[in-house]
Amino acid sequence: MVKFDDLRASYQRISKYLVNTPIVTSERLNSSFNANLFLKNEVEQLTGSFKIRGALSALSKLKEEGVEGVVAFSSGNHAQGVSKAAQIFDMRAIIVMPEDAPKNKIEKTKANGAEVVLYKRHIESREQIAFNLSEERNFPLVKPFDNPYIIAGQGSFGIEACEYFNEHKITPNIVLSCTSGGGLVAGTSIAFKHHFPDCEIYPVEPATCNDTQISLKNKTRTRLKNHTRTICDALEVEIPGEITFPINLQNCAAGLSVSDEEVCHAMKYLYEEFNIKAEPSGCVSLAAVLSNKIHIEGKNVLVTISGGNVDDESFFKYIK
């Protein structure tokens, strides 16, 4: 299992490349819920999402080992993270992406110098395609969440947040983390349980892709039998990770889930109150607050805003 020392070692390797993203607050939001809410804004991170953290962590280790290139699969944010990290470390990157991924995510991945291989989502297996490419090119496969170095890198989000709370002498009570395969919440939970053992950690997912919520309730990894599409394209996962889930089972209180309608409301609120233009997947934690999925009165709450890779046309359509 990934430990806090792994997070610290990763952060030492990658911190010089990262933006220590801001934490913002609002009197209006706080008074609405009689709570203190702290929003950590990864929209301002390099590549526009937290995913660069794990990518830098994993690729920096591979670079040390003399690896010249990597293969990855992603709907967009991990793709951009891996492609940018490969560019930084002068490595090749081959990224398997769904053909229906947002065009801006595909274009940005290519702009970082990666070779993009498209596949049909829910018809073809991205894992199998990526595995085959890994074998053909003799490059390691860097999974989006089931990799200890990825988890340790995502934990840098938690390290920075904990430093903020310690510096301001605030004890956080609740952390809400946007969740797909569980890498961000796993890394974040390790940091918070190290600094604030009594803090409650809640993964948040789309209601149609709530595999972590169901798995935590069942106390075992549970694959979704079926799910419908969601505007939260970065969170469409059918089963939690083999490495991430044991960490989250140990550290998380329970899972939460939100509807696409609730996500759109959160996107609009975030834009109007903070002038932050976040993608749907980046807003599920705030959506959980605004839709009263958890009781937070009197609490200090960290809300994860995990990314902002959304084109203007889609964004303004969602917040109408």
N, C-alpha and C positions, 0 to 999 in steps of 0.2 A: 504493500500500500504506500502511496506517495505520502511523504512526511513534510513537516514545515521546513526542515533543513533543505529539502529538495527545492522548495519554493524560493528559499533565500539564495541558494546557489544559482538557480535559474535567473533570478532578478539581478544578481551581480553581473551575469553575462549579457543581459539584454536591456537593462535600464537605460543605457545611453542612447538607444534607438527609439525609445518609447516617449510618448507624451504622457506626463502625469496628469491625467484628465481631471477637469474641475468637478467639484461637488457644489451643486447649486441648491438653494432653498427658496421658499416663497411664503410670505406671511399669509397670503390668501389660502394657499393649500394647507398650511399648518392649522389655521383657524377653522377651516372646513371640517377637519377631522380631529381637532383638539389633540394633535400629535406633532412631533418634530420629524419632518421628512427631509431626507438628504438624497438628492439625485446625482449619481455619478455618471457623467456624460461621455460615453465612449464614441459618440458621434464625432468628437474632436480628436479621436485617436488616429494614428497613422493608418491608412487604408479605410478609415471610416467605421471601424468596428474593433471589438476586443480580440478578434481572431488573430491579429498580428502578434499578440503576446505569445500564444502557444506556438505559432509558426516559427518565430525567432528563437524560441527556446529549443525546439526540436532540431531545426536546421543548424543552429550554432554548434550543437553537439555533433551532428553528422559531418559538418565542415571540419571540426577538430579531428575526426576519424578519417578524413581524406575522401569522403564521398563527393562525387562531382554533380549529382543530380538526384531529383526525387520525383515520385508520382503521388498525386493526391486526388481525392474526389470530393466534390462540394457543390452546393447549389449557388454559392457565390462568395460569402464572406471568408470562409477558409481558403477558397481559391485565391482570393486577392491577398490574403495573409501569406500563404505559402509562396505565391508568385513574387510578392514584394520582398519577402525574406530571402528567396533565392537570388533575386536581383542584388540585394545588399551583400550577400555572401559569395556572389559570382558563381552561382550554381545554376544548372538547368532545371526546369520545372515542367512537367507534363500534368495537366489538370483535366480530369473527367468531370464534365458539367452537364446538367440536364438541358436539353434544347429549348425548354420553356423557361429557363432561368431569366431573370430580368436582364435586358440587353446591356444596361449600364454595367452590370457585374461581369458579364462576359467580356465586354470591351475593355474594362479596367484591368482584368486579368491578362488579356492579351497585351495591353499597353505596358505591363510589367515585364514582358518578354517571355511569357509562358506559352507553351504549345497547348491549345485547348482541344479536347476530344469530346464531342457532344454525344449524348445518349437520350433515349426516350424514357422519361420518368414513369415509374410504375409498370413499365413493360420490360425494359432491360435492367440488368443488375449492374449498378455502378461499381459495386465492390468487385465483381468478377472482371469487368472490363479493366479496372485499375490494377487488379492483381495480375492479369495477363500482360498488361503493359510493363508492370514492374519486373516480371520475369523476362520479357523480351528485351527491355532496355538495360536490365541489370541495375536498376535504381531502386532504393528502398521505398516502400509505400508508407506515406505519412498520413495516418488516419486523422479525421477531424476531432476526435475526442478520446478514442481508446488508445492512448499513448501516454506513458508516464511523464515524458518531457513536455507534451502538450498541456497536460493537466497542471504541471508545475508552472509553466509559463502563464496559463490563465490565472493562476493563483497570484500573479503580480497585481492583478486588479484588487484582490483582497488585501494584499500587503499595503498598497497605497491607501485604500479606504481605512484600514486599521490605523495607519500612521496619522491620517486626518483626525480620527476620533480621539486618539491618544494625545495629539497636539492640542486639541480643543477641550481636553478633559471631559469628553462625553462618553458615556457607556451605551453602546448600541444594544437594543433589545431584539430587533427583528431585521433580517436581511431577506430581500426578495430578489431572486435571480432568474433572468430569462434562461430557458432550458430547452435544449434539443437532446443530444446524447448525454449531456451531463458534465461536460468538461469544465465549463465556467463555474457552475455551482459547486462542483467538487473542489476545484482549486480555491475558490473563494471561501468555502466552508472550512478548509484546512487552516487558512489564515485566521479566520474569525474564531474558530474553536481554540486556536493557540493563544490569542490575545484576550478573547472574551468568551470563556467556556459556557456561560449561561445564555449566550445569544441564540435565538431561534432562527434557523435557516429554512426558507421555503422556496423550492423550485417552482417556477410558473411556466405554464405551457398553453398552447391553443387547446380548446376543448375537444377538438377533433383529432388531436395528436398527443393525448395526455398519458403516454406510456409510462413516464416517470411517476406521475401521480398514482396510477393504478399499481405499478410495481411496488412503490413504497407502502401502499395499503396492503398488498399481498405479501410484502416482505420477501419477494423474489422477482427476478427479471421476468416481465410478462409482455409478450408481443401483442400488439393490437391486432384483433381479428380483422377489423376493417376500419377505415377512416376516410372521411371526405376531405377534399382540398381545403386549404386555408390560405388567407392572404399572407400569413406568416411563413413564407416559403423557406426561410432559414431554419425553421423548427420542425420540419416534417420528418420525424424519425419514428420508426415503428417499435423499437425496443431500446431500453437504456444500454449503455456500454458495459462490457464485461469488467473493465477496470474501474470505470466511474461509479457504477451502481453500488458496490460494497462501501465505497467512501460515503456516498450520499445516504445510504441506508443507515450508516453509523452516525452521520452528522446532521441530517435533515429532520425537521419535526414532522412535515407532511408536504404533499404536493398540492398546488392550486392550479386551476385552469380558467381560461376566459374565452369568450366568444369573439368572433371577428368584429361584430358590432361594438363590443366593449373596447376592443383594440383601436378601432377607428376613433372612438370618443377620446381615448387616451392620447392618440396622435394629435388630435385637434387641440386638446387641453394643453399639451406640452408645447405646441407651436404658439398658441395664443398667450400663454402665461410666461414661457421662458424663451420664446423665439428659437426653439430647437426643432429641427426638421428630422425626425427619426423615422426609420422604416418600421413596418408593422411588427416584425419580430423583436425589434428593440424596445417596444412599448408594452409588452405583456405584463411586466412587473407593475408599472404604473396603472395599467388597466385593472389589475387585481385590487389595488387600493381604491380607485375611483368607483369600482363596482361593488365595494364592500365585501370582498371575498375573505377578508381577514379582519379581526378586531384589532385596531391599532391605537385606540384612545389612550393618551398619556404615555405613549411609547416613543422611543427614538428609533427611526426606521430608515435603513439604507434601501433605496430603490435603484435598481440597475437599469440604465438606459444603454442597451448593448450595442447599438449600431444605427447608422444613418444612410445606408446605401439604397436609396430609393430615388427614382427619377421624378422630376417635377410633375409630369402628367399624371402618374399614378398617385403621387402624394396628395395632390389637390382633389383628385377623384375620391380618395379615401376619406378626406376630412370634410366633404360637403355637408 
